[in-house]
Structures are given as C-alpha cells and as structure tokens.
Amino acid sequence: MSQLDVHFWPDNKRIQVRSGTTLLDAGRRAKVQIRTRCDGKAACLMCKVIVKDQSGLAPLNNNERFKLGSQAEEGYRLACQARVVGAVTVEVLEDPLKAAIRKQLAKQAEDDDLF
C-alpha cells in the first residue's frame, strides 16, 4: 500500500501515512500539536484545522458536516474525522490561549518601543 504525504503548517512538518488515516493520527505521528479533549470522538471541536485544497481528504462525513456547519465551506475540517486519501497540506490553528499571550507580548514590546 502506498504512503501519502501530509504536510502540517505552521510547523512545516511532513509525514507519510496510509490512506484512511485521520489528520489527528497523522499529526500525532508527526509530533504536531493538535488540540483535542474528546480524543477523536468529534465532541469537543477543538481539533479544527484548515485545509484549503481538500482533494487529498475523504468527503466530510455527516457528523463532521453537522458539527462544522458553515465553517466547512470555509475549509475547516475536524482533524479527528478527516481521513487522508491523497497528498494534503493542513493548517493547524494556534491555541487560543497561546495566541492571546503572543498578542499581549507583542503589544508590550510595541509599547516599550514607544518609550
């Protein structure tokens, strides 16, 4: 069975996986941090990722479509549900707490530059 290339951004990590592997499992194997609380049961919605070209993924299942709603049309997928069927590039979203801290630190640095 051939291996398929999964490329994770912004970590710039690649991994080869078998067809049918979830993005969450591929991320774990590549040591890419994808947040989850429900361990892959599509309950917490924390594992949302963005996949602009979804030709390398199986179509959304009913559960994923229901949970994502209109976000599915914007390229969002649940990493625990999205299954690899071809080469794919995945954008992993930044943890909201880390994003808030990063923004606060950037603002402080900007304020320090003013004085």
Phi and psi restraints in degrees (value plus and minus 20) as a CYANA .aco file:
   2 SER   PHI     -96.1   -56.1
   2 SER   PSI     133.1   173.1
   3 GLN   PHI    -115.4   -75.4
   3 GLN   PSI     124.1   164.1
   4 LEU   PHI    -132.6   -92.6
   4 LEU   PSI     123.5   163.5
   5 ASP   PHI    -107.6   -67.6
   5 ASP   PSI     106.0   146.0
   6 VAL   PHI    -138.6   -98.6
   6 VAL   PSI     105.9   145.9
   7 HIS   PHI    -136.2   -96.2
   7 HIS   PSI     101.2   141.2
   8 PHE   PHI    -123.3   -83.3
   8 PHE   PSI     110.1   150.1
   9 TRP   PHI    -135.7   -95.7
   9 TRP   PSI     130.8   170.8
  10 PRO   PHI    -105.0   -65.0
  10 PRO   PSI     -15.4    24.6
  11 ASP   PHI     -89.5   -49.5
  11 ASP   PSI     -38.9     1.1
  12 ASN   PHI      36.2    76.2
  12 ASN   PSI      26.8    66.8
  13 LYS   PHI    -132.8   -92.8
  13 LYS   PSI     121.9   161.9
  14 ARG   PHI    -140.5  -100.5
  14 ARG   PSI     129.3   169.3
  15 ILE   PHI    -168.5  -128.5
  15 ILE   PSI     130.9   170.9
  16 GLN   PHI    -121.1   -81.1
  16 GLN   PSI     109.4   149.4
  17 VAL   PHI    -154.1  -114.1
  17 VAL   PSI     144.3   184.3
  18 ARG   PHI     -99.8   -59.8
  18 ARG   PSI     134.3   174.3
  19 SER   PHI     -77.7   -37.7
  19 SER   PSI     116.7   156.7
  20 GLY   PHI      78.4   118.4
  20 GLY   PSI     -30.4     9.6
  21 THR   PHI     -89.0   -49.0
  21 THR   PSI     117.7   157.7
  22 THR   PHI     -95.4   -55.4
  22 THR   PSI     136.7   176.7
  23 LEU   PHI     -83.1   -43.1
  23 LEU   PSI     -53.5   -13.5
  24 LEU   PHI     -82.5   -42.5
  24 LEU   PSI     -66.1   -26.1
  25 ASP   PHI     -85.3   -45.3
  25 ASP   PSI     -60.6   -20.6
  26 ALA   PHI     -82.7   -42.7
  26 ALA   PSI     -62.0   -22.0
  27 GLY   PHI     -82.3   -42.3
  27 GLY   PSI     -63.4   -23.4
  28 ARG   PHI     -80.9   -40.9
  28 ARG   PSI     -63.7   -23.7
  29 ARG   PHI     -85.2   -45.2
  29 ARG   PSI     -51.9   -11.9
  30 ALA   PHI    -106.4   -66.4
  30 ALA   PSI     -21.0    19.0
  31 LYS   PHI      41.6    81.6
  31 LYS   PSI      21.6    61.6
  32 VAL   PHI    -122.7   -82.7
  32 VAL   PSI     109.9   149.9
  33 GLN   PHI     -98.1   -58.1
  33 GLN   PSI      88.4   128.4
  34 ILE   PHI    -137.4   -97.4
  34 ILE   PSI      98.4   138.4
  35 ARG   PHI     -86.8   -46.8
  35 ARG   PSI     120.1   160.1
  36 THR   PHI    -178.5  -138.5
  36 THR   PSI     127.9   167.9
  37 ARG   PHI    -139.7   -99.7
  37 ARG   PSI     -44.8    -4.8
  38 CYS   PHI    -116.5   -76.5
  38 CYS   PSI     -19.7    20.3
  39 ASP   PHI      37.1    77.1
  39 ASP   PSI      23.7    63.7
  40 GLY   PHI      71.6   111.6
  40 GLY   PSI       0.3    40.3
  41 LYS   PHI    -123.4   -83.4
  41 LYS   PSI      -9.6    30.4
  42 ALA   PHI      39.6    79.6
  42 ALA   PSI      11.4    51.4
  43 ALA   PHI    -121.7   -81.7
  43 ALA   PSI     -53.9   -13.9
  44 CYS   PHI    -114.1   -74.1
  44 CYS   PSI     -41.2    -1.2
  45 LEU   PHI      41.7    81.7
  45 LEU   PSI      -4.1    35.9
  46 MET   PHI     -98.8   -58.8
  46 MET   PSI     -38.1     1.9
  47 CYS   PHI    -111.6   -71.6
  47 CYS   PSI       2.5    42.5
  48 LYS   PHI     -80.8   -40.8
  48 LYS   PSI     115.2   155.2
  49 VAL   PHI    -151.3  -111.3
  49 VAL   PSI     148.1   188.1
  50 ILE   PHI    -134.5   -94.5
  50 ILE   PSI     109.9   149.9
  51 VAL   PHI    -149.2  -109.2
  51 VAL   PSI      84.6   124.6
  52 LYS   PHI     -87.8   -47.8
  52 LYS   PSI     -66.4   -26.4
  53 ASP   PHI    -125.3   -85.3
  53 ASP   PSI      83.8   123.8
  54 GLN   PHI    -112.5   -72.5
  54 GLN   PSI      -6.7    33.3
  55 SER   PHI     -84.4   -44.4
  55 SER   PSI     -40.8    -0.8
  56 GLY   PHI    -111.2   -71.2
  56 GLY   PSI     -12.5    27.5
  57 LEU   PHI    -139.5   -99.5
  57 LEU   PSI     130.4   170.4
  58 ALA   PHI     -85.6   -45.6
  58 ALA   PSI     132.1   172.1
  59 PRO   PHI     -78.3   -38.3
  59 PRO   PSI     136.1   176.1
  60 LEU   PHI     -76.1   -36.1
  60 LEU   PSI     117.0   157.0
  61 ASN   PHI    -103.8   -63.8
  61 ASN   PSI     148.6   188.6
  62 ASN   PHI     -79.9   -39.9
  62 ASN   PSI     -60.4   -20.4
  63 ASN   PHI     -81.5   -41.5
  63 ASN   PSI     -66.4   -26.4
  64 GLU   PHI     -84.9   -44.9
  64 GLU   PSI     -63.6   -23.6
  65 ARG   PHI     -80.5   -40.5
  65 ARG   PSI     -64.2   -24.2
  66 PHE   PHI     -84.2   -44.2
  66 PHE   PSI     -65.2   -25.2
  67 LYS   PHI     -88.4   -48.4
  67 LYS   PSI     -58.6   -18.6
  68 LEU   PHI    -103.8   -63.8
  68 LEU   PSI     -48.5    -8.5
  69 GLY   PHI      37.0    77.0
  69 GLY   PSI    -152.1  -112.1
  70 SER   PHI     -88.8   -48.8
  70 SER   PSI     -37.6     2.4
  71 GLN   PHI     -84.9   -44.9
  71 GLN   PSI     -44.8    -4.8
  72 ALA   PHI     -80.7   -40.7
  72 ALA   PSI     -55.2   -15.2
  73 GLU   PHI     -91.4   -51.4
  73 GLU   PSI     -37.3     2.7
  74 GLU   PHI    -114.3   -74.3
  74 GLU   PSI     -13.9    26.1
  75 GLY   PHI      77.0   117.0
  75 GLY   PSI     -16.2    23.8
  76 TYR   PHI     -96.0   -56.0
  76 TYR   PSI     124.4   164.4
  77 ARG   PHI    -159.8  -119.8
  77 ARG   PSI     137.9   177.9
  78 LEU   PHI    -112.4   -72.4
  78 LEU   PSI     100.5   140.5
  79 ALA   PHI     -80.4   -40.4
  79 ALA   PSI     -47.7    -7.7
  80 CYS   PHI     -97.2   -57.2
  80 CYS   PSI     -36.1     3.9
  81 GLN   PHI    -130.6   -90.6
  81 GLN   PSI     -51.5   -11.5
  82 ALA   PHI     -91.1   -51.1
  82 ALA   PSI     103.8   143.8
  83 ARG   PHI    -129.0   -89.0
  83 ARG   PSI     115.5   155.5
  84 VAL   PHI     -94.8   -54.8
  84 VAL   PSI     110.2   150.2
  85 VAL   PHI    -148.3  -108.3
  85 VAL   PSI     -22.6    17.4
  86 GLY   PHI    -185.8  -145.8
  86 GLY   PSI    -199.2  -159.2
  87 ALA   PHI     -81.8   -41.8
  87 ALA   PSI     120.1   160.1
  88 VAL   PHI    -170.5  -130.5
  88 VAL   PSI     126.5   166.5
  89 THR   PHI    -132.8   -92.8
  89 THR   PSI     110.5   150.5
  90 VAL   PHI    -142.2  -102.2
  90 VAL   PSI     111.6   151.6
  91 GLU   PHI    -120.3   -80.3
  91 GLU   PSI      95.8   135.8
  92 VAL   PHI    -108.0   -68.0
  92 VAL   PSI     107.6   147.6
  93 LEU   PHI     -94.9   -54.9
  93 LEU   PSI     126.5   166.5
  94 GLU   PHI     -91.9   -51.9
  94 GLU   PSI     120.4   160.4
  95 ASP   PHI     -76.2   -36.2
  95 ASP   PSI     110.1   150.1
  96 PRO   PHI     -77.0   -37.0
  96 PRO   PSI     -57.8   -17.8
  97 LEU   PHI     -87.6   -47.6
  97 LEU   PSI     -64.1   -24.1
  98 LYS   PHI     -82.6   -42.6
  98 LYS   PSI     -59.1   -19.1
  99 ALA   PHI     -83.0   -43.0
  99 ALA   PSI     -63.2   -23.2
 100 ALA   PHI     -83.9   -43.9
 100 ALA   PSI     -62.4   -22.4
 101 ILE   PHI     -85.1   -45.1
 101 ILE   PSI     -64.2   -24.2
 102 ARG   PHI     -79.7   -39.7
 102 ARG   PSI     -64.0   -24.0
 103 LYS   PHI     -83.9   -43.9
 103 LYS   PSI     -60.8   -20.8
 104 GLN   PHI     -84.8   -44.8
 104 GLN   PSI     -63.1   -23.1
 105 LEU   PHI     -84.0   -44.0
 105 LEU   PSI     -59.5   -19.5
 106 ALA   PHI     -84.1   -44.1
 106 ALA   PSI     -60.6   -20.6
 107 LYS   PHI     -84.6   -44.6
 107 LYS   PSI     -62.2   -22.2
 108 GLN   PHI     -83.0   -43.0
 108 GLN   PSI     -62.1   -22.1
 109 ALA   PHI     -83.9   -43.9
 109 ALA   PSI     -59.2   -19.2
 110 GLU   PHI     -84.6   -44.6
 110 GLU   PSI     -64.5   -24.5
 111 ASP   PHI     -83.2   -43.2
 111 ASP   PSI     -58.2   -18.2
 112 ASP   PHI     -84.1   -44.1
 112 ASP   PSI     -54.6   -14.6
 113 ASP   PHI     -87.5   -47.5
 113 ASP   PSI     -43.0    -3.0
 114 LEU   PHI     -95.2   -55.2
 114 LEU   PSI     -40.3    -0.3
